Amino acid sequence: MATQVSSRTRGWDALRSAGHAWLCYPSELAPAAVREQRLSWLSTDELARYERLPALQRHEYLTARALCRATLSRYTGIDPPQWRFGKNPYGKPEITAPSGLESLCFNLTHTDGLAICLVSRAGEVGVDAEETSRTVDVALVARHFLSRHQQARLARLSPHERAARFFEQWVLKEAYVKAIGTGLAYAPQRLTVEQGEGGQPAAIANCQFSVYRPSSKHLAAAAVFRRDLAAAVSIEWLIAADLLD
């Protein structure tokens, strides 16, 4: 289960050997309260994007952006509106201000009903989440997304197991690609993440993974690249219960 903790119990130093994935469920937050308390956190660019979104999507977008800023601030003490973000040459978001925080890595994902912000100082990170109750043509998507070896493995499973394992591989590969920050320059078919009997993924070189099911209809995966190859990195899934405090 995810652990509910206050912002004061998670320190800057802990991130040297850990990845903390903070989860938030937009449906549990009143849209009017989020707008009133957190809309002022957005940068000019973020606010412009918020205004362009359909009304039904605005709440989830604002919740995700607020979660990202609140998560970064809980470790640094920096006021949430002060964060500024850019993108690397491949489009991966990165911190551009304040300065002096080069060791702090983050990644944000949101899907229908869920937002997650992953932070670490152990190395680059990536996180992905999917809403798994939707219907997917597993065989069709797998042909474009998975290696032939993985497709053969899926074909041997029952339909229920096949769908579950497909989504696990999907979020793991998305988390990995987001962590390396090269976007489509890295073909996901080249990556095979081995999973044990319980579904937990094995590390690949200096990249550690974790799979987590936050609800009956959501699946998430986190990837953390270790700068120090000799040190293990723990990946924790945490509930951001204080987003509107």
N, C-alpha and C positions, 0 to 999 in steps of 0.2 A: 504494500500500500504506500501511497505518497505520504510524506510526513508534513504535518502542519506546524510551522515554526514562526516565531516573530522575526522581524528584520534584524533585531539586535543580537540574535544568536548565531548568525552566519557571518564570519569575518573574512576580510581581505586575504589574510594569510592562508586560510583554508583552501582557497581557490588554486593554490600552487600545485596541489595534488588531487584536485577534485573537479568534476563538472557538476554544476547544479542546474537542473532543469526545473524551472518554475512554471506551474500550470495554472491556468485561469479559465473558468467557464463563463462566457459572456452572458448566458441566460440567467445566471445567478446574480447579475448586477443590473440595477435599474438603469435603463438608457438615459433618463433625465438626470440622474445623479452623476453618471459618468460624464455627460456633457458639461454639467455645471462645474464639476471639480477637476476635470482632466483635459478639456478642450484647449485650455490656455497653455498646456504643455507642448502642443504641436508647433513645429517650425512652420514658416510660411509655405514651404513646399508641401509638407504633410497636410496642412490645413487646406491647401488648394486641392490636393487629391481627395481629401475627405469630402469636400464640397461637390466634387464631380461624381462621387459614388451614388448609386441608387439609395434611397432612404433605408431600405431593408439591410443594406450592407454596411452602413455607416457605424452602427453600434459595434459590430465585431471588429472593424478596422480600428476604431478609436480605442477599444479595449486592448487590442494587441499592441498598439503603439504605446499606450499608457503602461502596460505590463513591461515592455522593453525598457522604458525609461525608469520605471520604479525599481526594476531588478538591478540595473546598473547603479542606481543611486543607493540602494541598500548596502552595497559594498564599499562605496566611495564617499558617501556623505554629500555628494554634489546634488544641487537642486535639479529635479527632473527637466525643467524647461531649458537648462543650459546645454544639454546634449545636442550635438550636431553630427550628422551622418553623411557619408559619401559612399561611393562604390569603387571596388577595385576594377581593373580593366575588363574583367569577366562579369561584372555586375553584382559581386558579393558585397553586401552592406558592411561598412566599417566605420569606426569612430573617427571623426575628424576634429572634434573639440568636445571637452577641454583637452589640452595637451598633457603629456607626461603619463599617459595611461596605455603605453604601447603593449604592455603584457596582458591587458584585459581583452579577452576575446569573447564574442557573443554571436548568437544566431537566433533568429526569430522565425516561428512558423505559426500559421493559423489555418484552421479548416472549419467547416460548419460546426459550431458549438464548442470550439476549443482553441485556446492560444497557449503557446509554450515559448519561453525565452530561456536559452541555455547559455551559461556563462562559465568561464574557466580562465585560469592563468597558467595552466599546464601546457597549452598549445591551442592550435586552431580547432574550432568546433563547428558542428553542423547538427541540426535537428529537423525532423520532419514528422508530420502527423497526417493521418488520413481518417476520413469518415467511412467505416467499413460496411455500413448497412446498405450502401448503394450497390446496384447490380453492375458487375463488370464481366466482360467476356475474357476470362482468365487466359484461355488458350491464345486468343488473338493478341492481347497486350503482351503476353509472355514472349511471343515470337519476336517482338520488337525490343523488349526490355531485358530479357534474361538470356543467359547463355544456353546453348543446346543441352549441356549437361544438366542445368537446372530445369529446363523444360522437361527433360526425360524424367527427372525426379518427381516433378509435379504430376506428370501423367500417371505415375504409379500410385498416387494417393486417392482417397475417396474424394468426392466433390466438396464436402465440407472442409476436409483437411487441406485440399488443394487451394481453396480460396484463402484460408487462414495463412498458409505458408507463402502464398503469392503476396499478400499484403505485407507480411513480415519482410520479405525480400525487397519489396518496393520501398518501404520506409527506410530500411537499412541502406540501400543504395542511394536514395535521395539524401540521407544524412551525410553519407560519405562524400558525395559529390559537392554538397554544400560546404563541407568542412575543407576540402582541398581548394575550393574557391575558383575552379576553372570552368564551371558551367558545362556547356555542351562540348567543350574541347576534350572532355574525358568521356569516352563512350561507356555507359553503364554496363553494357554486355561484357566488358572485359573484367568485371569484378564479380567474384564469387565469395559470398560471406557464408562460411560454414556455421551450421547451427546444431546444437546438441539436442538430446531427447526432449528437454524442457523448452526448446525454442530459443534459448539464450545464445547469442552469437559469439564466435571466437574472434580474438583480436587478429588483425592483419598488420604485420610489421609493427609500426609504432602507433597504430590506430586501434583504440578500444571502443567497443560498442555496448549499447544497452537497448533492449526492447522493453516497452512498458505499455500496458493496456489501461488507460485512465478511466474508461467507461466501457459499457457493453458494446458501444458502437464506434469506439475510437481506438486507434493503434498508433503508437509513437516510437521513434527510434532516435538515439543520440549517438554521435561519433565525436571522439576527442583524440586529437593527435598529440602524442607525448613529445615534448622537446627533450626531456630526459628519458632516454630509452631504458635506463635501469630502474626507473620508478614506476610503480603501478598507479593508475588513476582510478579513483572511485567515481561512479556516476550515480547521482542521487536525484530522485524525482520528488518535488516539493510542491505544496499547495500555496499559492499566493493569496492567502485569505485576507490580507490587509490592503488590498489595492485601493480601497476607498477610505482608508483611515485618515 
